[in-house]
Amino acid sequence: MRLLYSALLYLATPLVYLRLLWKSRQLPEYRGRIGERFGFVAPQPQGVAVWVHAVSVGEALAALPLIEALLKQHGNGQVWVTTTTPTGSARIHAALGSRVHHSYAPYDLPDVIARFLKRVQPRQVIVMETELWPNQFGCLARRGIPLTIANARLSPSSFRGYSRVPRFARRTLANCTAIAAQSAADAERFLALGAEPARVSVMGNLKFDLELPHAQIAEGRALRAQFSSERPVWIAASTHEDEEEAAIDAHHALLEVFPDALLILVPRHPQRFDAVWRLVGDSGLVGERRSRALALAKSGHPQSLSSTQIFLGDSMGELFVYLAASDLAFVGGSFVDVGGHNVLEPAALGLPVLFGPQMYNFALARETLLACGAALEVADAPALTSELAVLLGEAGRRAAMGAAGAAAVAGSRGALQRLLVILDAQQR
């Protein structure tokens, strides 16, 4: 089966290359460093202690506390981090700089994986969340390199997909040294696919162990003062196509109740910033974008934001700036079939959280916040408008929800330490 899988991947390689070029129309970074995706990275004669793979922004953010702990343990330059997307790459560079080695992840082709491992020589490998790569996993096992799936999750839909090739899935998982699952439900799905029980444990979610970026929070408070601290402000964070329209529609209706309300709109993907800005222009509301406001301020001509009705957060790595300037948060990826995004970030900051019904990638976080009364699930844009109107008018309820969320996040920490124990045992 793996031979067929590899053969199909080799046949698809030209299409994969064309897909990169297609994606680069909106995000030119996809055209760069293509050699890294085929294992052509800088050789490390002495090897590195750990290779950590995090697909994109969400996994990279979840991995940051882990990577910091690994750097503390092994030293700068001893951790190699791979991502798949340019946005994930940018987040790693911004957060860790030259303290880690970084490249795009190698494609799951036998010769590519062999080339990458020969050059990097990791002594341990950590794959974040749901990345199951048969050739990579098999090659690591043959070389005796310990492999851990950390923060492991397996959604019901992914489970059904892997269940169609049970022998293939079982053999792939047999190459894992440890599977540290986010929840008992995730662990059960891995076991049902054939993972060895002795290698599966419930670790919890690393995203509960996030560290609040105090510098960004201070900057967000300053931004809020520019808006006017008396105005009701809500954020639609990590939004996708169609969700921006829903947020703008909700804001239009909200303005009938709170004429001075402000929406901070933060799209998930930077290649969509300009398209979303056009939506803001078409809305007829007064808009401003972060990049322009910063440029004017740097030129010595700061612009008043007190009349702005929609503020576009068109910057990367500044989510906590926008969250800290808000009274409550709607988290995107949940009105569309994406599976949701990280609701723990606004909750950790003490904000009430709203999200749509599509939260299957964050099921544990969803359940945790709903159970303690820190969050509300809304079905659509009209329901979002209704809840916004209620919550923005009840400061006491917002405070209670925010405190419950912050306490729930703080009380659920500990996954990082449990994971480090698992990783330390592999080094003995």
C-alpha positions, 0 to 999 in steps of 0.5 A: 500500500505504501508503494502505491501511495508513494507512486501516486505522490511522485506522479502528482509532484508536477501538480503539487508544484503547479499548485504552489504557483497557483497559490503564489498569485495571492501570496507570492511567498509560495514561490520562494524556497521551494527547494526546502520542500524537497529536502534541500536544507542547510546541512547540520554536521552535528545534527539537532536535538529536536525537529518540530513540525507545525503546519500553519499559524494555529499549530505554530502558535500552539507549539511556541510554549513547547519550543521555548521549553525545548530551547531552554533544555537543549539550547539555541540552534538545537531545534529545527522547526518546519511549517507548510505555509508562509503564514506559519513560517512568518509566525515562527520567524517573528516569535523565535528569530534565529534561535531555531532553524526553520524551513518548509516541511519536506514532502512525504516522498521517500528520497525527499525525507531521506535527504532531509533527515541526512541533512538535519539529523534530528535525534527526536521528532515531534509532529503537532496535532493531525499530521500523519505521513506514512513515508516520514513515519516509516523512515524515522522508525527505521532509523530509530528516531523517536517520534511523538504526535503532540497535541494529537487530535483526530476529528470524526471526519478524519477518523472516517477517512483513515478508517477506509484504509485500516491496515495503512493507518495501523502501520503508519501509527505503529511507527509512532513512539508516543501519541499524546492526545488532546482528549479522551475522545481523540485517544479513543479514535487513535486506538480504534485506528490501531495505535498501540494502547501503551503508546497512547495517552491523554495529555490535554491541549497545549493551547491552554498553556499559552503565555499572554504577550504583555507588550501586545496587550499594552499596545491594544489598550493604547489602541482602544484609547484611540477609538475612545474607551467609552465606545462598545467594541467587538472583534470578529477574529480569524474570519474566512470568506463569507464570515466577513460579510456576516460580521459586517451585516451584524454590525450594520444591525448593531449600529441601530442599537449602539450608534457608536459601536466599533467592529475590529475585523481580522481576516485569518489569511493575509492574502485576503486583506485587500479583498476584505478592505473592499467589502468594508468600502462597499458597506458604506460604513467608515473604515480604517485599516491598521497598516494605514493608521500605522503609516500615518502615525509614523509619518507624524500625521496620526489620524483620529479613529474615534469615528471609525466604524470598522477597523481592519486588522491587516497585520500578522502576529498582532491578534492580541493587540486587537483582542486587548482593544475589544469588549468581546470576541467572535471567533471565525472559522465557525460559520463555515466548514473550517472547524473553528479557530482558537477560542482560548486566546480571547478567553485567556484575556478575559473576553466573552467568546462567541462562535458558530456551530462549526467547531469540530477542530476545537471541540474540547475548548468549545465544551470547556468554555460553554460549560463554565458560561464563558462562551455562547454558540450562535447559529448565524449572523442574525443570532450573532447580532442579537447576542452582541446587542445583549452582551454589549449592553450588560457590562456585568455579564461580560465581566462574569463571562470573561472571568469564567473563561480566564479561570477555565484556561488557567485551570486547564494548564499542564499539558506542556509539562505532561508532554515534556515528561513523555519526551524526556523518557524517550531520551533515556 
